């Protein structure tokens, strides 16, 4: 029997000088030890490859390819995605982040 798949948490991140991005990353990192066996974390640094490609993928999943390419609709920055779904478009309080992770884990069968 395979172990349950880990949840993928991704933070859209511009750069260290972007304070909202920095604090979103810090908030997620603060709760990671509690969920180490159940969660994989990636910081999507969209100013560099391969972060650019992932940022566009997630933006297209939110708004559709046409909206991204023709109307420049992009994923919010910073934002937090769990398994490819936008969950927070602003820095969440830790308790809300933990609730979102717990809810996603229940849906994942973990």
C-alpha positions as a LaTeX table, in Angstrom:
\begin{tabular}{lrrr}
\hline
Residue & $x$ (\AA) & $y$ (\AA) & $z$ (\AA) \\
\hline
Unk1 & 0.00 & 0.00 & 0.00 \\
Unk2 & 1.37 & 3.41 & $-0.99$ \\
Unk3 & 1.59 & 6.16 & 1.61 \\
Unk4 & $-0.77$ & 9.08 & 0.98 \\
Unk5 & 0.59 & 11.65 & $-1.42$ \\
Unk6 & 1.92 & 14.82 & 0.17 \\
Unk7 & 0.08 & 18.10 & $-0.25$ \\
Unk8 & 1.92 & 20.64 & $-2.34$ \\
Unk9 & 2.05 & 24.14 & $-0.85$ \\
Unk10 & 3.32 & 26.83 & $-3.21$ \\
Unk11 & 3.90 & 30.50 & $-2.45$ \\
Unk12 & 4.07 & 32.96 & $-5.32$ \\
Unk13 & 7.21 & 34.89 & $-4.46$ \\
Unk14 & 8.74 & 37.90 & $-6.20$ \\
Unk15 & 11.94 & 38.63 & $-4.26$ \\
Unk16 & 13.41 & 39.07 & $-0.78$ \\
Unk17 & 12.80 & 42.83 & $-0.99$ \\
Unk18 & 9.06 & 42.22 & $-1.47$ \\
Unk19 & 7.97 & 42.31 & 2.18 \\
Unk20 & 4.53 & 40.73 & 1.67 \\
Unk21 & 6.23 & 37.87 & $-0.24$ \\
Unk22 & 8.88 & 37.51 & 2.46 \\
Unk23 & 6.27 & 37.35 & 5.24 \\
Unk24 & 4.04 & 34.91 & 3.34 \\
Unk25 & 7.07 & 32.62 & 2.94 \\
Unk26 & 7.96 & 33.03 & 6.63 \\
Unk27 & 4.40 & 32.23 & 7.73 \\
Unk28 & 4.34 & 29.01 & 5.73 \\
Unk29 & 7.80 & 28.01 & 6.96 \\
Unk30 & 6.66 & 28.54 & 10.54 \\
Unk31 & 4.00 & 25.81 & 10.28 \\
Unk32 & 5.96 & 23.38 & 8.07 \\
Unk33 & 7.60 & 21.41 & 10.91 \\
Unk34 & 4.15 & 20.48 & 12.24 \\
Unk35 & 3.20 & 18.97 & 8.84 \\
Unk36 & 6.60 & 17.72 & 7.64 \\
Unk37 & 5.30 & 14.20 & 6.92 \\
Unk38 & 2.27 & 15.44 & 4.98 \\
Unk39 & 3.32 & 18.58 & 3.10 \\
Unk40 & 5.85 & 19.50 & 0.44 \\
Unk41 & 6.68 & 23.20 & 0.20 \\
Unk42 & 7.86 & 25.13 & $-2.85$ \\
Unk43 & 8.52 & 28.82 & $-3.11$ \\
Unk44 & 7.69 & 29.82 & $-6.68$ \\
Unk45 & 10.23 & 32.54 & $-7.42$ \\
Unk46 & 8.62 & 33.83 & $-10.58$ \\
Unk47 & 11.42 & 36.26 & $-11.39$ \\
Unk48 & 13.59 & 33.23 & $-12.28$ \\
Unk49 & 13.15 & 29.99 & $-14.21$ \\
Unk50 & 11.51 & 27.50 & $-13.52$ \\
Unk51 & 9.36 & 29.71 & $-11.28$ \\
Unk52 & 8.25 & 31.76 & $-14.29$ \\
Unk53 & 6.72 & 28.72 & $-15.95$ \\
Unk54 & 4.94 & 27.55 & $-12.80$ \\
Unk55 & 3.60 & 31.06 & $-12.14$ \\
Unk56 & 2.12 & 31.14 & $-15.66$ \\
Unk57 & 0.66 & 27.63 & $-15.24$ \\
Unk58 & $-1.09$ & 28.60 & $-12.02$ \\
Unk59 & $-2.24$ & 31.92 & $-13.49$ \\
Unk60 & $-3.75$ & 30.06 & $-16.47$ \\
Unk61 & $-5.47$ & 27.59 & $-14.14$ \\
Unk62 & $-7.07$ & 30.54 & $-12.32$ \\
Unk63 & $-8.09$ & 32.74 & $-15.24$ \\
Unk64 & $-7.66$ & 30.76 & $-18.46$ \\
Unk65 & $-4.91$ & 31.05 & $-21.04$ \\
Unk66 & $-6.61$ & 33.80 & $-23.04$ \\
Unk67 & $-7.08$ & 36.02 & $-19.98$ \\
Unk68 & $-3.42$ & 35.58 & $-19.06$ \\
Unk69 & $-1.99$ & 36.14 & $-22.53$ \\
Unk70 & $-4.36$ & 38.83 & $-23.82$ \\
Unk71 & $-5.40$ & 40.64 & $-20.66$ \\
Unk72 & $-2.41$ & 40.03 & $-18.36$ \\
Unk73 & $-4.52$ & 38.42 & $-15.62$ \\
Unk74 & $-1.98$ & 36.87 & $-13.25$ \\
Unk75 & $-2.01$ & 35.05 & $-9.94$ \\
Unk76 & $-1.90$ & 37.44 & $-6.99$ \\
Unk77 & 1.47 & 38.14 & $-5.40$ \\
Unk78 & 1.99 & 36.94 & $-2.81$ \\
Unk79 & $-0.45$ & 34.07 & $-2.77$ \\
Unk80 & $-0.59$ & 30.53 & $-1.45$ \\
Unk81 & $-1.74$ & 27.55 & $-3.47$ \\
Unk82 & $-2.47$ & 24.12 & $-2.04$ \\
Unk83 & $-2.36$ & 21.38 & $-4.66$ \\
Unk84 & $-2.71$ & 23.97 & $-7.43$ \\
Unk85 & $-5.72$ & 25.76 & $-5.90$ \\
Unk86 & $-5.55$ & 29.34 & $-4.72$ \\
Unk87 & $-6.21$ & 29.32 & $-0.98$ \\
Unk88 & $-4.85$ & 32.69 & 0.21 \\
Unk89 & $-4.17$ & 35.88 & $-1.72$ \\
Unk90 & $-2.86$ & 37.67 & 1.36 \\
Unk91 & $-0.74$ & 36.60 & 4.32 \\
Unk92 & $-2.97$ & 34.41 & 6.48 \\
Unk93 & $-2.91$ & 34.25 & 10.26 \\
Unk94 & $-1.16$ & 31.05 & 11.31 \\
Unk95 & $-4.36$ & 29.50 & 12.67 \\
Unk96 & $-6.10$ & 30.02 & 9.31 \\
Unk97 & $-3.16$ & 28.50 & 7.45 \\
Unk98 & $-3.21$ & 25.48 & 9.76 \\
Unk99 & $-6.98$ & 25.12 & 9.29 \\
Unk100 & $-6.55$ & 25.20 & 5.50 \\
Unk101 & $-3.80$ & 22.56 & 5.64 \\
Unk102 & $-5.86$ & 20.35 & 7.98 \\
Unk103 & $-8.88$ & 20.64 & 5.68 \\
Unk104 & $-6.78$ & 19.78 & 2.62 \\
Unk105 & $-5.22$ & 16.81 & 4.46 \\
Unk106 & $-8.69$ & 15.48 & 5.34 \\
Unk107 & $-9.64$ & 15.68 & 1.68 \\
Unk108 & $-6.37$ & 13.97 & 0.73 \\
Unk109 & $-6.98$ & 11.02 & 3.02 \\
Unk110 & $-3.86$ & 11.75 & 5.08 \\
\hline
\end{tabular}
